[in-house]
């Protein structure tokens, strides 16, 4: 019996170890299998291939278990050696599975970098915020990655979030309040921790759909986004300004909630120890996993 089949029988444990519900995993698996089969076909038919089709070792695990390995890795961020012991394969095999499946997931989720699209059931408002996570001290250009806010070397991404509309109708007595669901609509390329949120926004050149409102925090002052009024030195905000800031904060909390849920996958929260060139790809995949569960 495959590891995934055995674990799917225990939904609570499955979600704690992968971050996905069993239903979300079953919905994602056929798309991954189709993408994996297409990638294998292109590999076999590439020009200049020396081996005959069918030559070489067979995969140690089926695609379902390979996807499970990747989800374990994203959710727990343990070493490849530890995952190899869990799945009875060697460390190099785990590394190959992760490297092969990451671009396939990115092709399935298709999280954009600058052009966020709104769906019919979503509020016409976009929420922008930057998120930082620690990384190893680089050998060169250390000052570039040092964040004065976090007081350590970090990597930064801009996250754009949209909210679902509330379903019409009154809530019946005894029913829990309806939760607003958020979807990560865009993730910017990775920037060094020293780069200011406004500069990340300017570099990304984010496109806001026509007729939609875009909101950010005080780090986006000077941009086209709606931001809270910042108190100037030696002055006090008026009562009207404080109320306006409170209204913005109540709406903008959606992006804070979405970023917090993304960091359920520990690969997006703990100190990053993979190659820097893969960071944007990983964060986009985590955003796609978030949408599969919470959107």
Beta strands, then each sheet from edge to edge (+ up, - down):
strand 1: 125-134
strand 2: 146-147
strand 3: 152-163
strand 4: 182-187
strand 5: 191-192
strand 6: 213-215
sheet 1: 2+ 3- 1+ 6+
sheet 2: 2+ 3- 4+
sheet 3: 2+ 3- 5+
end
